[in-house]
Amino acid sequence: MSNAPLQQRQGVFEERAFTRPQANQTISCQILIVGGSTAAYSAALVTARAGLNVCLVQPTHILGGQFTTQALPASDDGDLLKHLSHTGVTGEQFAISKFQRQFRDRQRQLQPVQGKVVSNPGGGWVGLLCTSPIVAATALNEAIAPHLQAGNLKFIPHAEPTRILTESGGSDRKRVTGVVFHDHQRNLAFTVQARIVIEATDLGDVLELGQIESRIGQETRSQTGEAALPERALPECQQSFTFGAIVELTPPGNGVPIGAPAGYNRNAWLLAHQFEDRFWIKSGGKWEAARHFLDPFGIFRYRRLIRSATHENSVTVGDVTVLNWGQHQHGETGEWLCGNDYRVGELVGVSREERKRHLKQARDRARAYVHFLQQRGNSLKPRGDLSWTADGIGLEPYIREARRGVALTTIRHEDVAKHFFPGQARARTFDDSVGIGQYHYLDLHGNDRQGHASLPGDKVIALPFSLPLGALVPIHTDGLVLSAKSIGTTHITNAAYRMHPMEWAIGEASGYLAALSIWMNVQPRAIATQEALTRKLQGLLTRNHIPIVWFDDVAHDDKDFEAIQVLAAAGIIRSESHANLHFHPQTTVNRAVVVTALLNLLNIPPKVPAAPTFVDVPPDHWAYANVEAMVAEGFVAGVGDRQFAPNRPISREQLSFLVKKAMPEAYDRAFATVPTDRTLLLRRELSRVFYELLKTKLKL
């Protein structure tokens, strides 16, 4: 490739950005990423940034998945992304990675509103950031172009996998070694061999083609351990999928008819009486009046991508939206009506011929919905210039559910839903966490099959959750990393893990897992099953400003971010209270907390003696067994007259005495950046010291 900067137009790279294999050619690389999902992009970005030799092979010539080809750059953000903590740290500083924040900021710069950079250029009410697919693609391309230019990343478009190459991996395992692809634009086959393959397709096709352990649709209670499931598998119970349609609001009479598809008002998926242009909402147990299509909080502004006015809540001529609308009940006894969600068939677990049929029918449904809205008097114009299509309908459908790998760890309903964590601010923090995500509920867009699990009350509410490393590693297959929507979730938990910010985070985690596998010359399962390697990966992620534990007062560019995050994941130093997301990095630390942290670090079991050593740490004190264990080890003593003073703040000097006694070999390393004076110790300093102790213990 020449040294001239890569050019792009309307979010599409010039031809020299692409690698075009010849018929029957074999290409070798370190990491192969298969698929055009959002996770495929973020995995490609981080592995290319790491300097590895990477191939990205996907069905289209446009990067980005949900944000671009699926016509959904109106990001499904969790509430915490708009949160401002008590210390002034914003949601985009603690809830997502620095790379993802830069992508969001660049979109804002590329799409000003009346000459000003604003937080939500499109002003859609679904989330905090809505822009056009062209803007999203442009921002994504800018970030990855230097790696295409350098040549360590090869982008191969218009190709899909047809065969997975494997060999025996010993024991009962097999190892993926490469993938055979079909270039559907040039009608030829080629092969890519790699040390690590990342499954980042939108439907889990690598799992299907490779006959790798997987599940589809709704599982059984015995398979996942989820109490909400029946004991009969229902593989047809899947989430619906949707072709987004991008339209502009024009002056009355200036709309451009999209035209009804063949079979309109005859075929079951094209019946006008099932569509809606207004919807009802239940709030506080009461039904509100119907919201009309152009209401400030109606369907048009739901995922509005471009706005003409500076006032976010108004809808004006020239505004552009993407129609991506599900099913709603119209009042307590009203009928259920829908938008362009396609609910009458599945894409996973069916033949390729049936998949193609459902894709065509779903695209026709999107066209029919636009036609219906136009027939209802809405003056709309399809904007194909924003979707890379002639009719404004997305290049690809928005996929909500894929074939999921059976992984070392399965993320269950009980790991995510509020019901199982009463009084707590977080869902389960996995000790091997490699990412975090949040969406306020388990957003299941069920298809029309019977038997979908019911999640009433707080069982459908999702607390801020984490991504376990074990969910990225297939249970019996080496050489493969799970990503996108094919990780070890279930039908239920995928409903939260599928959202834009989380899928990006999944891609980052899978990319760095693959990278570390290459650098250490080990299989991904070794990293997931050996603590030293797990902590090494967590350090790599957090050092690259990727959060793995929920703290709303520690930004991803904080100088102690890595130490605080890894120690929290390891269960050594976590929050002072389960009721909030605060870490309180600038507060002092008491003696009981330090003793407990040391006990956790050294894996010393708690001890319950016949009688308490200290009168101020009785058996009902939360740290009683921890303090007694440290006394038995000879690491701590009282302050006189059977007093331990558990709530007394500890100084840097006092901590240095404790470390010298417990881990003398780590003393110099632990206090290289923390003075050993009599200043009271801060929580961030405790994490800084203990992170060095942990690395010494694990020989990192």
Residue pairs with C-beta under 8 A, 6 or more apart in sequence:
1 16
1 148
1 149
1 151
2 16
3 149
5 145
5 149
6 13
6 14
6 16
6 17
6 141
6 145
6 148
6 149
7 13
7 14
8 14
8 17
8 137
8 138
8 141
8 145
10 134
10 137
10 385
10 388
11 62
11 68
11 133
11 134
11 135
11 136
11 137
11 138
11 141
11 388
12 61
12 62
12 137
12 388
13 61
13 141
13 145
13 148
13 155
17 145
17 148
17 155
18 61
18 155
18 156
18 157
19 27
19 55
19 154
19 155
19 156
20 156
20 183
20 186
21 27
21 156
21 183
21 188
21 190
22 188
22 190
23 188
23 189
23 190
24 188
24 189
24 190
24 191
25 190
25 191
26 190
26 191
26 192
26 193
27 55
27 154
27 190
27 191
27 192
27 193
28 192
28 193
28 194
29 53
29 54
29 55
29 154
29 192
29 193
29 194
30 52
30 53
30 54
30 194
30 195
30 196
30 518
31 47
31 52
31 53
31 54
31 55
31 194
31 195
31 196
31 197
31 198
31 511
31 514
31 515
31 518
32 54
32 55
32 57
32 178
32 179
32 192
32 193
32 194
32 196
32 197
32 198
33 40
33 43
33 44
33 47
33 54
33 55
33 56
33 57
33 197
33 198
33 200
33 483
33 511
34 40
34 57
34 58
34 161
34 179
34 197
34 198
34 199
34 200
34 201
34 205
34 206
35 57
35 58
35 199
35 200
35 201
35 202
35 205
35 206
35 483
35 484
36 58
36 59
36 60
36 62
36 63
36 64
36 65
36 69
36 201
36 202
36 396
37 65
37 66
37 200
37 201
37 202
37 483
37 484
37 485
37 503
37 507
38 64
38 65
38 66
38 67
38 484
38 500
38 503
38 504
38 507
39 65
39 200
39 483
39 484
39 485
39 503
39 504
39 506
39 507
39 510
40 56
40 58
40 65
40 198
40 200
40 201
40 483
40 484
40 507
41 63
41 64
41 65
41 140
41 144
41 507
42 99
42 100
42 503
42 504
42 505
42 506
42 507
42 508
42 511
43 198
43 200
43 483
43 507
43 508
43 510
43 511
43 514
44 54
44 56
44 144
44 153
44 155
44 507
44 511
45 99
45 143
45 144
45 147
45 507
45 508
45 511
46 99
46 507
46 508
46 511
46 512
46 515
46 544
47 54
47 153
47 511
47 512
47 514
47 515
48 54
48 144
48 147
48 152
48 153
49 147
50 511
50 512
50 515
51 152
52 152
52 515
52 518
53 152
54 147
54 152
54 153
54 154
55 153
55 154
55 156
55 192
55 194
56 153
56 154
56 155
56 156
57 156
57 159
57 161
57 179
57 181
57 192
58 155
58 156
58 157
58 159
59 157
59 158
59 159
59 160
59 184
59 396
60 69
60 157
60 158
60 395
60 396
61 157
61 158
62 68
62 69
62 137
62 388
62 395
63 137
63 140
63 141
63 144
63 155
64 133
64 136
64 137
64 140
65 202
65 484
65 503
66 72
66 73
66 398
66 500
66 503
67 73
67 75
67 133
67 136
67 137
67 140
67 500
68 133
68 136
68 137
68 140
69 133
69 388
69 394
69 395
69 396
70 244
70 394
70 395
70 396
70 397
70 398
70 399
71 133
71 243
71 244
71 245
71 246
71 322
71 324
71 387
71 393
71 394
71 395
71 398
72 244
72 303
72 322
72 324
72 394
72 398
72 500
73 107
73 130
73 131
73 132
73 133
73 135
73 136
73 305
73 322
74 122
74 124
74 126
74 127
74 129
74 130
74 302
74 303
74 304
74 305
74 322
74 324
75 104
75 126
75 127
75 128
75 129
75 130
75 500
75 501
76 126
76 127
76 439
76 443
76 499
76 500
76 501
77 127
77 128
77 129
77 499
77 500
77 501
78 95
78 437
78 438
78 439
78 440
78 464
78 499
78 501
79 438
79 440
80 91
80 95
80 438
80 464
80 552
80 581
81 91
81 92
81 95
81 96
81 127
81 128
81 438
81 501
82 91
82 128
83 90
83 91
83 95
83 552
84 90
84 91
85 94
85 552
85 553
85 581
85 582
86 553
86 582
87 553
87 586
89 552
89 553
89 554
89 555
91 552
92 101
92 104
93 101
93 555
93 556
93 557
94 547
94 550
94 551
94 552
94 553
94 554
94 555
94 556
95 436
95 438
95 501
95 547
95 550
95 552
96 104
96 501
96 504
96 505
96 547
96 556
97 504
97 505
97 508
97 544
97 545
97 546
97 547
97 556
98 544
98 545
98 546
98 556
98 557
99 143
99 508
99 544
99 545
99 546
100 501
100 504
100 505
100 508
101 556
102 143
103 139
103 140
103 143
103 504
104 129
106 139
106 142
106 143
107 121
107 129
107 131
107 135
107 136
107 139
108 117
108 118
108 119
108 121
108 129
108 131
109 117
110 131
110 135
110 138
110 139
111 121
111 122
111 131
111 132
111 135
111 306
112 118
112 121
113 121
113 123
113 307
113 310
114 310
116 310
118 310
119 128
119 129
120 128
120 129
120 130
120 312
121 129
121 130
121 131
121 135
121 306
121 307
122 129
122 130
122 131
122 132
122 303
122 304
122 305
122 306
122 307
122 320
123 130
123 301
123 304
123 307
123 312
123 313
124 130
124 301
124 302
124 303
124 304
124 305
124 321
125 297
125 301
125 302
125 304
126 302
126 303
130 303
130 304
130 305
131 305
131 306
132 305
132 306
132 320
132 386
133 246
133 305
133 386
133 387
133 388
134 386
144 153
147 153
148 154
148 155
156 181
156 192
157 185
158 183
158 184
158 185
158 186
159 181
159 182
159 183
159 184
159 190
160 181
160 182
160 184
160 205
161 179
161 180
161 181
161 201
161 205
161 206
161 209
162 180
162 181
162 182
162 189
162 209
163 179
163 180
163 209
164 176
164 178
164 179
164 180
164 206
164 209
164 210
164 212
165 176
165 177
165 178
165 179
165 180
165 191
165 193
166 174
166 175
166 176
166 177
166 210
166 477
166 479
167 174
167 175
167 177
168 174
168 175
169 175
169 477
169 478
169 479
169 523
172 476
173 476
173 477
173 478
174 476
174 477
174 478
175 477
175 478
175 479
175 523
176 197
176 206
176 210
176 212
176 477
176 478
176 479
176 480
177 193
177 194
177 479
178 191
178 192
178 193
178 194
178 197
179 191
179 192
179 197
179 206
180 189
180 190
180 191
181 189
181 190
181 191
181 192
182 188
182 189
183 189
183 190
195 479
195 517
195 518
196 479
196 480
196 481
196 514
196 517
196 518
196 524
197 206
197 479
197 480
197 481
198 480
198 481
198 483
198 510
198 511
198 514
199 206
199 207
199 405
199 480
199 481
199 482
199 483
199 484
199 486
200 483
200 484
200 486
200 507
200 510
201 402
201 484
201 486
202 396
202 399
202 402
202 484
202 485
203 347
203 348
203 399
203 402
203 403
204 214
204 216
204 348
204 402
204 403
204 404
204 405
204 485
204 486
205 403
206 212
206 480
206 486
207 213
207 214
207 403
207 404
207 405
207 486
208 214
208 403
210 477
210 480
212 405
212 474
212 476
212 477
212 480
213 405
213 406
213 474
213 475
213 476
213 477
214 403
214 404
214 405
214 406
214 486
215 223
215 403
215 404
215 406
215 490
216 235
216 238
216 348
216 349
216 403
216 404
217 233
217 234
217 235
217 236
217 237
217 238
217 346
217 348
217 349
217 401
217 491
218 229
218 233
218 234
218 235
218 237
218 238
218 451
218 452
218 453
218 491
219 226
219 229
219 233
219 490
219 491
220 229
220 230
220 231
220 232
220 233
221 227
221 229
221 230
221 231
222 231
223 229
223 233
224 410
224 412
224 413
224 490
225 410
225 412
225 414
226 412
226 413
226 414
226 490
226 492
227 413
227 414
228 413
228 453
228 454
228 455
228 459
228 492
229 453
229 492
230 451
230 453
232 451
234 449
234 451
234 452
235 349
236 346
236 349
236 447
236 449
237 446
237 447
237 449
237 451
237 452
237 491
238 346
238 348
238 401
238 446
238 447
238 449
238 491
239 400
239 401
239 444
239 445
239 446
239 447
239 494
239 495
240 326
240 341
240 342
240 343
240 400
240 445
240 446
240 447
241 341
241 342
241 347
241 362
241 397
241 398
241 399
241 400
241 401
242 324
242 326
242 340
242 341
242 342
242 362
242 366
242 397
242 398
242 400
243 340
243 342
243 362
243 363
243 365
243 366
243 393
243 394
243 397
243 398
244 322
244 323
244 324
244 340
244 366
244 387
244 393
244 394
244 398
245 322
245 323
245 340
245 366
245 367
245 369
245 370
245 382
245 391
245 392
245 393
245 394
246 305
246 320
246 321
246 322
246 323
246 382
246 383
246 384
246 386
246 387
246 392
246 393
246 394
247 320
247 321
247 323
247 370
247 373
247 380
247 381
247 382
247 383
247 392
248 318
248 319
248 320
248 380
248 381
248 382
248 383
249 294
249 300
249 315
249 316
249 317
249 318
249 319
249 320
249 321
249 378
249 379
249 380
250 256
250 317
250 318
250 379
250 380
250 381
251 317
251 379
252 379
253 379
254 379
254 381
255 374
255 378
255 379
255 380
255 381
256 380
256 381
256 382
257 371
257 374
258 367
258 370
258 371
258 374
258 380
258 382
258 391
258 392
259 367
259 371
260 367
260 368
260 371
261 270
261 364
261 367
261 368
261 371
262 364
263 270
263 364
264 270
264 272
264 368
264 371
265 271
265 272
267 361
267 364
268 344
269 342
269 343
269 344
269 361
269 362
269 364
269 365
270 364
270 365
270 368
272 368
272 372
272 375
274 337
274 338
275 337
275 338
275 339
275 368
275 369
275 372
275 373
276 299
276 325
276 328
276 330
276 337
276 338
276 339
277 292
277 293
277 299
277 372
277 373
277 376
277 378
278 290
278 291
278 292
278 293
278 295
278 298
278 299
279 290
279 291
279 298
279 299
279 328
279 330
279 337
280 287
280 288
280 289
280 290
280 291
280 328
280 329
280 330
280 331
280 334
281 287
281 288
281 291
281 328
282 288
287 331
287 332
290 330
291 297
291 298
291 299
292 298
293 299
293 300
293 373
293 376
293 378
294 300
294 301
294 315
294 378
295 301
295 315
296 313
296 314
296 315
297 313
298 315
299 323
299 325
299 339
300 315
300 319
300 321
300 378
301 313
301 315
301 319
301 321
302 321
302 325
303 321
303 322
303 323
303 324
304 315
304 319
304 320
304 321
305 320
305 321
305 322
305 386
306 318
306 319
306 320
307 316
307 319
308 316
308 317
308 318
308 319
309 316
320 383
320 386
323 339
323 340
323 366
323 369
323 370
323 373
324 339
324 340
324 398
325 338
325 339
325 340
325 341
325 369
326 338
326 339
326 341
326 445
327 336
327 337
327 338
327 339
327 341
327 343
327 445
328 336
328 337
328 338
329 335
329 336
330 336
330 337
339 369
340 365
340 366
340 369
341 445
342 358
342 361
342 362
342 365
342 397
343 446
343 447
343 448
344 358
344 361
344 447
344 448
345 354
345 357
345 358
345 361
345 362
345 447
346 358
346 447
347 355
347 358
347 359
347 397
347 399
348 401
348 402
348 403
349 403
350 358
359 397
362 397
363 393
363 397
366 393
366 394
367 391
367 393
370 380
370 382
370 392
373 380
374 380
382 391
382 392
382 393
383 392
384 390
384 391
384 392
386 392
387 393
387 394
387 395
388 395
389 395
399 485
400 445
400 485
400 494
400 495
400 498
401 485
401 491
401 494
401 498
402 484
402 485
402 486
402 494
403 486
404 485
404 486
404 487
404 488
404 489
404 490
404 494
405 474
405 475
405 482
405 486
405 487
405 488
406 474
406 475
406 476
406 488
407 470
407 471
407 472
407 473
407 474
407 475
407 482
407 487
407 488
408 470
408 471
408 473
408 474
408 475
408 488
408 525
408 528
408 529
409 430
409 432
409 468
409 469
409 470
409 471
409 473
409 488
410 471
410 488
410 489
410 490
411 465
411 467
411 468
411 471
411 487
411 488
411 489
411 490
411 493
411 497
412 490
412 492
412 493
413 420
413 442
413 455
413 459
413 490
413 492
413 493
414 420
415 427
415 428
415 430
415 465
415 493
416 427
416 428
416 442
416 462
416 463
416 465
416 493
416 496
417 427
417 442
417 455
417 458
417 459
417 460
417 461
417 462
417 463
418 427
418 458
418 459
418 461
418 462
418 463
419 457
419 458
419 459
419 461
420 427
421 427
421 428
421 463
423 578
423 579
424 463
424 578
424 579
425 463
425 464
425 550
425 578
425 579
425 580
425 581
426 463
426 464
426 465
426 466
426 550
426 578
426 581
427 462
427 463
427 464
427 465
427 466
428 465
428 466
429 466
429 549
429 550
429 568
429 569
429 574
430 466
430 467
430 468
430 469
430 470
430 569
431 569
431 570
431 571
432 468
432 469
432 470
432 528
432 534
432 538
432 569
433 466
433 467
433 468
433 469
433 538
433 548
433 549
433 569
434 467
434 468
434 469
434 472
434 509
434 512
434 513
434 537
434 538
434 541
434 548
435 466
435 467
435 502
435 505
435 506
435 508
435 509
435 541
435 546
435 547
435 548
436 464
436 465
436 466
436 467
436 505
436 547
436 548
436 549
436 550
437 464
437 465
437 466
437 467
437 496
437 497
437 499
437 501
437 502
437 505
438 462
438 463
438 464
438 465
438 502
438 550
439 462
439 496
439 499
439 502
440 461
440 462
441 460
441 461
441 462
441 496
442 455
442 460
442 461
442 462
442 492
442 493
442 495
442 496
443 495
443 496
443 499
444 452
444 455
444 492
444 495
446 452
453 491
453 492
455 492
462 496
464 550
464 581
465 496
465 497
466 548
466 549
466 550
467 487
467 497
467 502
467 505
467 506
467 509
467 548
468 488
469 509
469 513
469 527
469 528
469 534
469 537
470 488
470 528
471 482
471 487
471 488
471 489
472 481
472 482
472 483
472 487
472 488
472 506
472 509
472 510
472 513
472 524
472 528
473 481
473 482
473 513
473 524
473 525
473 528
474 480
474 482
478 523
478 524
478 525
479 523
480 524
481 510
481 513
481 514
481 517
481 524
482 488
482 510
483 506
483 507
483 510
484 503
484 506
484 507
485 494
485 497
485 498
485 503
487 497
487 506
489 497
496 502
497 503
497 506
505 546
508 541
508 546
509 541
509 546
512 537
512 540
512 541
512 544
512 546
513 524
513 527
513 537
514 524
515 540
516 527
516 533
516 536
516 537
516 540
517 523
517 524
517 526
517 527
520 526
520 527
520 533
520 536
522 533
526 533
527 533
527 534
527 536
527 537
528 534
531 698
532 698
532 699
532 700
535 566
535 570
535 694
535 695
535 698
535 700
536 700
538 548
538 565
538 566
538 569
538 570
539 562
539 566
539 695
539 700
541 548
542 548
542 561
542 562
542 565
542 566
543 562
545 556
545 557
545 561
546 556
547 556
547 561
547 565
548 565
548 566
548 569
549 565
549 568
549 569
549 574
550 581
551 564
551 565
551 568
551 575
551 581
551 582
551 583
552 580
552 581
552 582
553 581
553 582
553 583
553 584
553 585
554 560
554 561
554 564
554 565
554 583
554 585
555 561
558 564
558 585
560 585
560 684
560 687
560 688
562 691
563 684
563 687
563 688
563 690
563 691
564 573
564 583
564 585
564 684
564 687
566 691
566 694
567 573
567 597
567 687
567 690
567 691
567 694
568 574
568 575
568 583
570 600
570 694
571 600
572 597
572 600
572 601
572 690
572 694
573 593
573 597
573 600
573 683
573 686
573 687
573 690
575 581
575 582
575 583
576 582
576 584
576 587
576 593
583 683
584 683
585 682
585 683
585 684
585 687
586 682
586 683
586 684
587 682
587 683
588 649
588 650
588 680
588 681
588 682
588 683
589 649
589 650
589 681
589 682
589 683
589 686
590 646
590 647
590 648
590 649
590 650
591 636
591 644
591 645
591 646
591 647
591 648
591 649
591 650
592 617
592 621
592 622
592 623
592 626
592 627
592 644
592 646
592 647
593 623
593 686
594 650
594 655
594 658
594 681
594 686
595 623
595 626
595 627
595 630
595 635
595 636
596 623
596 626
597 686
597 690
598 604
598 630
598 635
598 658
598 662
598 690
599 606
599 626
599 629
599 630
601 690
601 693
601 694
601 697
602 662
602 663
602 697
604 629
604 630
604 633
605 629
606 625
606 626
606 628
606 629
607 625
607 628
607 629
607 632
608 619
608 624
608 625
608 628
609 628
609 632
612 618
612 619
612 624
612 628
613 627
613 628
613 631
613 638
613 642
613 644
614 627
614 638
614 642
614 643
614 644
615 642
615 643
616 642
616 643
616 644
616 645
616 646
617 623
617 624
617 627
617 628
617 644
617 646
618 624
621 627
621 646
623 646
627 636
627 644
627 646
630 636
631 637
633 662
634 661
635 658
635 661
635 662
636 644
636 658
638 644
638 645
639 645
639 648
649 680
649 681
650 680
650 681
651 677
651 678
651 679
651 680
651 681
652 674
652 675
652 676
652 677
652 678
652 679
652 680
652 681
652 685
653 676
653 677
653 678
654 681
655 681
655 686
655 689
656 667
656 671
656 676
659 666
659 667
659 670
659 671
659 689
659 693
660 667
663 670
663 693
663 696
663 697
665 696
666 692
666 693
666 696
666 697
669 692
669 695
669 696
670 689
670 690
670 692
670 693
670 696
671 689
672 692
673 688
674 685
674 688
674 689
694 700
